[in-house]
Amino acid sequence: MGTGIGVTAFGACDEEWKNAVISQLNKLSHTSNLYYTEPCVTLAKLLAEKTGLKKTFFANSGAEANECAIKVARKYYEDKCGKQGVIVTLKNSFHGRTLATLSATGQDKFHELFNPLVSGFVHSTANDFDELKSICSANPVSAIMIEIVQGEGGVNALDKSYVQSVYNYCKENDILLIVDEVQTGNGRTGELYAFMGYDIMPDVVTTAKGLGGGLPIGACMLGEKVKDVLGFGTHGSTFGGNPVAAAGAISIVSRLTDEFLASVKEKGEYLKTNLENADGVESVSGLGLMLGIKTKKPVKEVVNYCLENGVLVLTAKDKLRLLPPLNIKQEELEKAISVIKNALK
């Protein structure tokens, strides 16, 4: 019920994914992104067609995708205003473990050992639009960066009205809206990308984890406003867009059809319904197959019981976190629910 923290979207050693990867290994394993490769181009086109975003920079991880987004925001504002602006992120957010993405993360516990942090980030309380507007009024702001569901922060989905208010505010004030979909993307919430369920169109969307199906790949997708912000030499990656990782990603994204995504929502609702009224559960949060369960028992005890009984689960703060394969079979889902319920007693 963990998929390597949301990575193996179609389960371990999925046959179609495996065949796509092996086929590419027999053609070309690496070139660097100095050159176009067929899998890289095909994947970029596929993402553009499915999202409406225009260009993609491929990296190796979610943190690197977010680093690219941060550089895009800074350069966009520098080009426009001739100075640097701040990026507003949310308290309880998580954007990565590099120094810049750690600085963007709105959780003090991740900062303690790594000061001084990178400057240029201000944190606002999630779902408090008045506070966010106040921060934007007091600072030159280049971008607002959010997660639709704060994964590491406790699997908490943002209010739709709040997200739409932020989106409209960004449009009205020429502030970039960056949506971090490292964990929520690639079908995890029952939408191809979680922002699609909120009726908004971000300027930048980042993703990783489930995109590669088990191989390391991140993507920073750029909309019309920022598609040409990065020029030659302003950003790069030796391994970014690796053809083998891209081939694996194509096999994942091409199968995330509307019909399949509807099944993810159904399974997520089934899981949520069966657990939210179970003994030992205080609440269930999240979207689709990205759920957080507040347990009455210490969560570590629940995790250990599940592990001893053949079910791998995760945690997020003091919650049990579930990120099962998107194609999990009904009998596997029922077995997992049974073990989790017993663990909660």
Secondary structure, 3 states (H helix, E strand, C coil): CCHHHHCCCCCCCCHHHHHHHHHHHCCCCCCCCCCCCHHHHHHHHHHHHHHCCCEEEEECCHHHHHHHHHHHHHHHHHHHHCCCCEEEEEECCCCCCCHHHHHHCECHHHCCCCCCCCCCEEEECCCCHHHHHHHHHHCCEEEEEECCEECCCCCEECCHHHHHHHHHHHHHHCCEEEEEECCCCCCCCCCCCHHHHHCCCCCEEEECHHHHCCCCCEEEEECCCCCCCCCCCCCCCCCCCCHHHHHHHHHHHCCCCHHHHHHHHHHHHHHHHHHHCCCCEEEEEEECCEEEEEECCCHHHHHHHHHHCCCCCEEECCEEEECCCCCCCHHHHHHHHHHHHHHHC
